[in-house]
Amino acid sequence: MLTELRIVLSMALFRLIAGSIEITAALLMLKFGSVHTAMKINAVLGMIGPTILIIVSTLGLIGLSQQLPLYKMILVGLGVLLIFAGTR
């Protein structure tokens, strides 16, 4: 149970960090007031978002590894890959 709580806390922490980065980026866009600069900031966010998704999904799969059969874990992993494929 302690391990599961640590995984959930880690997942939540990564999401809080990602949200803080998003809010900071939005404030920076407003501060600079330039479309050119806003696009640069947005490009960085475009790299951070998928990275956080992969990290959080991996942590979730690690947490579920004791509870789910292998084929269901593979299906969840394929679902994450399909999300990336669908957004390209």
Beta strands, then each sheet from edge to edge (+ up, - down):
end
